[in-house]
């Protein structure tokens, strides 16, 4: 009897230790942007992640203070290659140097999970031609360091590359981006590396409120709004992500995984922005990504919330400066709980209205 009890106890402890490795449990990360003149220092930021049980971070450039503060923190990191470095890293020797200085020098005390080579590079821009060579060169540099199984090298796209998004099963990339995107996706599939995608229901809703209801964008619709091949879509996030999966299938890469590398809702500065709406979206997103999409039910979605702070030096419309989960003084804007997908739903409104609608990005 004692042997049985000891075995059971050992199995229980093993289960607890391996819980975070379960692919059906989504760990929520938070994007750490630094475009503000009133933000706390990097060590304070790492302590903020720890105290809120945030176990993953997206870092947009190899900021040395942040990397030093991350040492020994056990926080997993997406490390960004800034767009203005893409041309430089299209040179193989410079890519090797970049990886040595910013990755190998910190590994393994900093737990790099992905390297994002560029962020939302427009296929029509002058930088687009450097994305694939930079991606391949950084991948080769990581492989040369013997880290290709631990650190995956990818790119981050936005949803403007999708030309058809409704219904989700018809999802397809724009014809004019295929020559840019297909070789990149082919490389990622060969390297068994997820594609990173920034997905914002806010911009789809605010750009087309006639056809997209607020409940559909905020995960608060009580029933499916869109039916597609027997799948019911109760929220826009799932429909957008499944349209991307469909687009990948149409280019022969349906097995490619997708990591949602940004998603959020601004609390002020534009149509449909409010603290209530942002709190509703974020809390529901944290809960929802554990479940997967109708196309990939039960497969948790690795997701990074944008962003840690309101950043008062971000360019663009006013709403760009109001995506933070925290104020610059580290006080939370919303009551969110990150660990294991648990959350406090702080929405102060119930949205019950539904509308038969369609959306097209």
Secondary structure as UniProt FT lines:
FT   HELIX           2..17
FT   HELIX           19..21
FT   TURN            23..24
FT   STRAND          28..32
FT   HELIX           42..51
FT   TURN            52..53
FT   STRAND          56..59
FT   HELIX           64..70
FT   TURN            71..72
FT   STRAND          76..81
FT   HELIX           83..85
FT   HELIX           86..89
FT   HELIX           92..99
FT   HELIX           100..104
FT   TURN            105..109
FT   STRAND          111..119
FT   TURN            123..124
FT   TURN            126..127
FT   HELIX           128..144
FT   TURN            145..146
FT   TURN            148..150
FT   STRAND          152..158
FT   HELIX           159..161
FT   STRAND          162..164
FT   HELIX           168..170
FT   STRAND          172..173
FT   HELIX           175..177
FT   HELIX           178..190
FT   TURN            191..192
FT   STRAND          195..198
FT   HELIX           201..207
FT   TURN            209..211
FT   HELIX           214..218
FT   STRAND          226..228
FT   TURN            229..230
FT   STRAND          231..233
FT   HELIX           236..250
FT   TURN            251..252
FT   TURN            254..255
FT   STRAND          258..263
FT   TURN            271..272
FT   HELIX           275..288
FT   TURN            289..290
FT   STRAND          292..293
FT   TURN            294..295
FT   STRAND          296..297
FT   STRAND          303..305
FT   TURN            312..313
FT   HELIX           318..321
FT   TURN            328..329
FT   HELIX           339..341
//
